[in-house]
Amino acid sequence: AQLSLEQYRICRQKGTELAFSGAYHDCHETGVYCCVGCSKPLFSSETKFNSGSGWPSFWQPIPVEHIATTEDHSCGAHLGHVFNDGPEPTGLRYCINSVSLQLEKAVDCTSTTLQVAGRFSADGGSGFL
């Protein structure tokens, strides 16, 4: 995907957007948040919570394999940071830059599966891009 200058600064040069400035920090729509660089599903709105930090926060990625964590942030798209002060069941807080995400709004939503325009399901099953 062609990134905007701001997306490139944050995702490739490991920048950070200003707190409370991103499109998704106060978003309550149902869907799946995908990477702006590769379109892979990263987070479900079902795991999003208000951390008070000013950035979208999630307690678990979907699937875990699509998120790489490193001490030096030296590979892949820089999404944000993970902290050990999140809610149960994981105790993690993935604090993510809005500009690194693209929300795919749900067209059919239940508590266990999000169907997003026929592209993939966010229940951990097959069909991820």
MODA-V447545 format. One record per pair of residues at least 4 apart in sequence whose C-alpha atoms are under 8 Angstrom apart, sorted by sequence separation. I is the first residue (numbers start at 1). GAP is how many residues later the second one is. D is the distance in Angstrom with one decimal. If there is no record, write none. Layout:
BEGIN
{{I	GAP	D} {I	GAP	D}}
END
This chain:
BEGIN
{{3	4	5.5} {4	4	6.1} {5	4	6.1} {6	4	6.3} {7	4	5.7} {8	4	5.2} {9	4	4.9} {10	4	4.9} {11	4	7.0} {17	4	7.1} {18	4	7.5} {21	4	7.6} {23	4	7.2} {35	4	4.8} {43	4	7.1} {44	4	6.9} {51	4	8.0} {60	4	7.7} {62	4	7.2} {63	4	7.7} {69	4	7.2} {70	4	7.2} {86	4	7.2} {87	4	4.8} {88	4	7.8} {96	4	7.6} {97	4	7.3} {98	4	7.9} {109	4	6.3} {110	4	6.3} {115	4	7.6} {116	4	6.1} {121	4	7.0} {3	5	5.6} {7	5	7.8} {8	5	6.6} {9	5	6.6} {10	5	3.9} {17	5	7.1} {20	5	6.2} {34	5	5.3} {35	5	5.5} {43	5	7.8} {51	5	7.9} {61	5	7.8} {70	5	8.0} {73	5	6.9} {86	5	4.4} {87	5	6.6} {109	5	4.8} {115	5	6.4} {116	5	6.6} {121	5	7.7} {9	6	5.6} {10	6	5.7} {34	6	5.3} {35	6	6.5} {50	6	7.4} {51	6	6.2} {61	6	7.1} {85	6	5.8} {86	6	4.2} {87	6	7.4} {108	6	6.3} {109	6	6.2} {115	6	4.9} {120	6	7.9} {121	6	6.5} {10	7	7.2} {34	7	4.2} {35	7	6.5} {49	7	7.6} {50	7	6.6} {84	7	5.8} {85	7	5.7} {86	7	4.3} {107	7	8.0} {108	7	5.3} {114	7	5.5} {115	7	7.0} {120	7	5.1} {121	7	7.0} {33	8	6.0} {34	8	5.2} {48	8	7.2} {49	8	5.7} {68	8	7.8} {84	8	4.7} {85	8	6.1} {106	8	6.2} {107	8	6.2} {108	8	7.0} {113	8	6.3} {114	8	5.2} {119	8	7.5} {120	8	5.3} {32	9	6.4} {33	9	5.7} {34	9	7.0} {48	9	5.6} {49	9	5.9} {83	9	5.7} {84	9	6.3} {106	9	5.9} {107	9	5.6} {113	9	5.7} {114	9	6.9} {119	9	7.8} {120	9	7.0} {32	10	7.3} {33	10	5.1} {48	10	4.2} {49	10	7.6} {82	10	6.7} {83	10	5.1} {106	10	4.7} {107	10	6.0} {113	10	4.9} {119	10	7.7} {32	11	5.8} {33	11	6.1} {47	11	5.2} {48	11	6.7} {82	11	5.5} {83	11	6.5} {105	11	6.3} {106	11	6.9} {112	11	6.2} {32	12	4.5} {33	12	7.3} {47	12	5.6} {82	12	4.4} {83	12	7.6} {104	12	6.4} {105	12	7.9} {31	13	6.2} {32	13	6.0} {47	13	6.1} {81	13	5.9} {82	13	5.9} {31	14	5.5} {47	14	7.9} {80	14	7.3} {81	14	5.3} {30	15	5.5} {43	15	7.1} {80	15	5.6} {81	15	6.5} {29	16	7.2} {30	16	7.5} {80	16	4.3} {28	17	7.7} {43	17	7.0} {44	17	7.2} {79	17	5.5} {80	17	5.6} {43	18	4.7} {44	18	6.7} {79	18	5.8} {42	19	5.5} {43	19	5.2} {42	20	5.2} {43	20	7.9} {41	21	6.7} {42	21	6.7} {79	21	5.7} {41	22	7.6} {78	22	7.7} {26	24	7.9} {42	24	6.3} {41	25	7.5} {42	25	7.0} {11	26	8.0} {40	26	7.2} {59	27	6.2} {59	28	6.6} {7	29	8.0} {25	29	5.9} {59	29	7.7} {25	30	4.8} {26	30	7.3} {59	30	8.0} {60	30	7.0} {24	31	7.5} {25	31	4.3} {59	31	6.3} {24	32	5.8} {25	32	7.7} {59	32	7.0} {60	32	7.2} {3	33	7.5} {20	33	7.8} {21	33	7.5} {22	33	7.0} {59	33	5.3} {60	33	7.7} {3	34	6.9} {19	34	7.0} {20	34	4.1} {58	34	7.9} {59	34	5.0} {60	34	7.2} {1	35	7.1} {2	35	7.5} {19	35	4.4} {20	35	6.2} {58	35	5.7} {59	35	6.1} {1	36	5.4} {19	36	6.0} {57	36	6.1} {58	36	5.1} {1	37	6.6} {57	37	5.3} {58	37	6.9} {57	38	4.6} {56	39	6.0} {57	39	6.2} {37	40	7.2} {55	40	5.9} {56	40	5.5} {55	41	5.9} {56	41	6.9} {55	42	6.2} {56	42	6.6} {55	43	7.0} {14	59	7.7} {63	59	8.0} {62	60	6.6} {62	61	7.9} {63	61	6.0} {62	62	6.6} {14	63	7.9} {15	63	7.8} {36	63	7.8} {37	63	7.6} {39	63	7.9} {12	64	7.6} {14	64	5.3} {16	64	7.4} {36	64	5.5} {12	65	5.7} {13	65	7.7} {35	65	6.0} {36	65	5.2} {46	65	7.8} {11	66	4.7} {12	66	6.3} {35	66	5.0} {36	66	5.7} {11	67	4.4} {34	67	5.4} {35	67	6.3} {10	68	6.6} {11	68	6.2} {33	68	5.8} {34	68	5.1} {10	69	7.7} {33	69	5.5} {34	69	6.2} {33	70	4.4} {34	70	7.1} {44	70	7.9} {32	71	5.7} {33	71	6.1} {31	72	6.5} {32	72	5.2} {25	73	6.9} {31	73	5.5} {32	73	6.5} {24	74	5.4} {31	74	4.2} {32	74	7.1} {22	75	7.0} {23	75	5.9} {30	75	5.9} {31	75	4.3} {22	76	4.9} {23	76	7.5} {29	76	7.0} {30	76	5.6} {22	77	6.6} {44	78	6.7} {30	79	7.6} {17	80	6.2} {16	81	6.6} {17	81	7.8} {41	81	7.9} {17	82	7.6} {32	82	7.5} {31	83	6.6} {32	84	7.3} {31	85	6.8} {10	87	7.8} {41	87	7.1} {40	88	7.4} {41	88	7.4} {10	89	7.5} {11	89	6.1} {40	89	5.8} {10	90	7.2} {32	90	7.1} {39	90	7.7} {7	92	5.7} {6	93	7.5} {7	93	6.2}}
END
